[in-house]
């Protein structure tokens, strides 16, 4: 399991890495679950993230090709994937997109324009609120499009966590199907130490923002909070020899 920490500025990158983050994720929490940072913020985050550290970029939700073009334009302007040795992941959600066929087409278009980055499809645990397809359908679309990964997250940040919406059994089935399709499987959505313990062995990547910040997801990344999560991940990894 790897620990992904979402940052909103270049200043937060060093703090996240000092605490033990494996992956830096560029995201503006004030803009929602997959809120995209500005081009300037992305450039600063990328500049502060060593080329050997994987970088993830939240690009928001896409329901049509116009949304997708706008999202990819921000990524191309703010980050040059060819300058990095570690992978770059582009996270795309599909609020307001019900059709698996449409999601597949959007993913195929994104992959074709990703300039070497790995596109990660996001399925929402609270898909009804997001007016999106169920996570199982998004996973099938990701597999059909040959995406680089699949993330299950919550759309509405209302205090409820991932495990309040989806059972461990359902998440396990999603994990098995994602891995069978060759997809990286990630989870996020108000995760804490207890969630990490319960998700051990299910996910390849655990994504956090609020638990890593002093003052919640709109606060600032705190090194000791990240370090606590790091220790929890490492403890669960030792107890779970096969991931």
N, C-alpha and C positions, 0 to 999 in steps of 0.2 A: 504494500500500500504506500502511496505517495501523498504528501500533504500539499494541497494547493491553497494559497492564501491570496485573497482578492485585495488589490490596492487601488487607490484612486489617484495617486500622485507619485512622482519620482521619489519624494522624500520618504514614502512608506516602504519602498523596496528594501533598503538596507535593514530596516527594522524587522521586516518579515524574514529576510534571509538570515539575520543574526539569531532569530528565534528558531530557525530550522526548517523553513519552508523549502519544499522540493521544487515547486512550480509557482511562478509569479503570474497572477491573473489580473489583467487591466480591466477595471470595472468601476462605474460610477453608481454607487448604491442609491443615490437620490433619484435616479432614473428608473428604478425598478430592478427586478431579478437579474436581467441581462443588460442593464443600463450601460450604454457605450460611453467611454470617456471621449473627450475632445481629441482632435488630431494632435494638438500641442501636448496634452497630457499623455497621450499614447507615446509620442516621440520621447518625452522625458522618462517615462517608465521603461521603455525599451533601452534607452541610453544608460539607465542605472542598473539594468539587469544584465549580468555577465552573459556573453554569448553561449557559454556552456550550460546555462540554466534555462530550462524550458519556459517559454512565455505563452500565456493564454490570453486571448482577447475576446471580451464579450462584445457582440455586435448587435444585440437587440433581437427583436422578433421580425420575421419576414412572412408576409402573406401573399406577396406577388413579386414580380421581377423588379419593379421600381424600388421597392423596399430593399431588395437584395443588392441592387447596384449602389444605392446610397450607403449601405452598410459596408460593402467591400471597398468603396472609395475611401472611407475613413481609415480602414486598415492599411490600404496601399500607401496612403499619404503619411500616416503616422509611424509605420513600421516597415522596414525592408527585410524580408525574410531571408534573402540570400546572404546577409551579413552575419547570420547566426549559425553556430554549429549544432545547437540543441533544437528540438522541434518547436515550431510555432503552431498553436492550436487556435482556430477561429470558431467560436461558439455561436450557434444560430438557434433561436427559438422560433416557434411557429404558432404564436397566439393568433387567433382568428383564421387559422387554416385547418379546416376539418378533414380534407381529402388526403388520403395517403398518396394518391397519384400526384397531387400538387406538391406535397412535401418532397416526394422523390425527385420531381422535376427541379424544384428549387435547390435541393442539395446537389444534384448533378451540375446545375449551372454554377453553383458556388465552387464546387471542386474544380470545374474547368477554368475558373478565374482566380484560384487561390494562390497562384504563383509559388507553389511548393509547400504552402502551409497545409496543415491537416484540419479538415473541417469536422467539427463535432456537432452532431444533432442533439438538440435538447428536447426531452419530453417532460411535460409538467405532471407532477403527482396530482395537483389540483387542476386537471385539464378542463374541467367544466367551467371553472372561474376564468380560465384563459381562453375559453372558446376554441380550444385546440383539440387535436386528435388524442386519444389515449396513448400513454407511453409505449404500449405494445405496438401500436400502428406506426409511431415515429421510429421505433427500433427497426421495424420491417422496412420502412423507407430508407433508413440509414444503411441497412445491409444491402438493399437493392442498388443504392447509389454508390456503394463502396466508400462510405465515409470513413474518416479516421477514428471516430469514437462516438460514444453515446453517453449523454449525461441525463440523469434524472434529478430534477430540481423542483422547488416550489415557485409558483408564479407570484402569488400574493404573500407578501411578508407581513403577516398579521399576528405573529407570535406562535403560530402552529408550525410544527417541524415536519420534515419529510416522513418520519415514522408515524405521524398523526394521520397521514393520508394513505400511505401504502404499507402493507404488512411486510414483515421480513420474508415471508414465503413468496410474495409477489415480486419483491426486489431480487430474491435469489433466482427466481425463474428468469427475470430480465437479465440478470448477470450471466447466467448460463447461456442464454440465447445470444447475447452480445458477444461473448467470448467464442462461441461456436461460429459466429460470423466473422471472427477476426477483428472485432472492434474493442478498443479500449473502453472500459466501463467505469464511469465516474458517478458519484452521488454528491448532492449538496442540498441545503435547505435547513437552516438553523440547527446544524449539527453541533453536538457538544461531546464531552468525554464519554457519557453514557451511550450516545449514538455510535461513536467510534467503536466502542466495545462490542456493540450488537452487530455492527456492520463489518467486523473483522472477517477477512476472507471472502467477502462478497464483492467489494469494490477494489478496483485498481487505483483509483484516485478519490480522495476525500477533499471536498472543497468547503472552505470556511471564509466568513467575513465577520459576522457579528461576534462569534466566540473568540476571535483573534483581536478584537478591538476593546479599548477602554471606552465605555459609554455606548456600547452596541454598534450596530452596523454603520451608523452615521458618525461614529466616533473615529478615533485614530488607532491604527494598528499598534499593538503593544507587544514588545519583545517577550516579556515573561508569559503573557497569555499564549502567544504562539509556541513558546518553549514547552508549556504545559501540554498543549495539544500534541506537540512533537513527541514528548515522552509517552503519551498515551498511545500514539500510533506505533512507536517502537515496542512498547510492551505487548500490544496485540500482535505485532508482527512476530515476536519471539514465540508467542503462544499459538501462532498459526503458520506452521512450516510450509504449507502448500497454499499458494494464493491462486 
